[in-house]
């Protein structure tokens, strides 16, 4: 009998599939179309579910060939479950579509960067070179891919802490140094809605709701001021 490990470990795969982490004789990644015949294990290795885009599941799991953590993809079949690319340090399973390509965060040489992929190893390349300590919360809003990152500026001999960054498809830049200093503003809850990106950030006034509007030249301010 298969037992799911909880709702946090389930992910809808389009209109026909449900992916989940569960166990029968071995813990692993399973898929189901709601029938007994259509419910089976895709992999027996520990997995972290990520994103489904165009009916393809992206997730992270150890690549047995390299023993490194890798980004994987699956079309819901055993034959169609394969490694996209393995990384030396770390890779997040969350994938977003931006300007016709797929992006995710990974660390190959020590710093976290944005990577772009077409779902193949040859088509998976590094997209930024900011050398972040961490990089997460990838969110598309307006014509930018926003994310939070903690970047150490060697030239300026300072660390900006966690701040908001924007990527235009070519270059990644810090949006603003909302809370100058090592702690940063720790942006969170990035949400695109209408013509704006909303997020929380902490500065000398404490935690506030911020917004960037795109109905004209982009502008940013705390939503309550």
Secondary structure, DSSP 8 states (H G I E B T S, - for coil): --EE--GGGEEEETTTEEEEEEESSSEEEEEESSSSTT-EEEE-S-EEEEEEETTEEEEEEEETTTTEEEEEEE-SSSTTEEEEEE-SSEE----EEETTEEEEEEESSSSEEEEEESSSSTT-EE-----EEEEEEEEEETTEEEEEEEEEETTTTEEEEEEEEEE-SS-EEE---TTTTTTB---EEEEEETTEEEEEEEETTEEEEEEEE-SSS-EEEETT-
